[in-house]
Amino acid sequence: MVSFLIEMTKGRGKFLEHVAEDMREPLGRLIDQAELCQRSGKVQYSNFLEPFLFEKASQLLQGYSALYFYLDGGYEEAERKRFILYPYEYDKADNNLQWLKGELAKGHGKVKHRDYLGSLLGIGIGREKIGDLKITEKGCAVVVDATLAPYIESHWREVNKYGIEVSAISVGEIPPFLEEGKIRSITVSSLRTDAIIAAVWSLSRSKAAELVQKGLLRVNGRETSRIDFVIEDQDLLSLRGYGRARVQEITGTTKKGRISLKIWQPVEL
């Protein structure tokens, strides 16, 4: 279906008219890389993508018969991943990813996830070149494109005015994360975003709707301002200023007709 559409529309521009606006830039770049892979016979690495793009991008790449591809984010449970594209005559190409660990100097104060990420972006690294960043016992660990690792090691020196020492982690080794969370049960009248947000963060339905309509909510990395957007199993929710949550399971319906869910939320370390 996708390969037929690309052929019939004769060009990336017309194909991209058929996808949502926020998908056009990353999918357009992926089309360019797929075509380059086929022409040059060289491995191509996409930027790190948000989960909402995975399915559509995979469908798109299945239209290219002369290449193979796979998704990788450095570890099995990764939220942000990138595509590795390689010619069909190759063995499976390396993911070209590198884990870095950042250890804070002794005597540092409270440092949060957003502090680490903000300081990393501050040295000129685009968010699309960074995979998941996780909290560790002594600081943080982050997965990046291997070609950028030396630059990050030499330039990332400070987080919130605290010194940080950055070094590469051995290939194949995944650092132990400290991210902890709790699972709790909630009930909602519907699976609409406003109902879910209100229940998860103990807000009024009107306040939840206001936050969503302001564009503060991301579902699987995708911004939505629709209060009637329907949430599904395993959806990752991120509400700016409030935190993250994941729908672990939609467990059923109560006797009063409300929907029961299990929600996972990280615990602030």
Summary of the structure (lengths in Angstrom):
residues: 269
radius of gyration: 20.7
end to end distance: 46.9
largest distance: 62.4
contacts: 774
relative contact order: 0.11
helix: 31%
strand: 32%
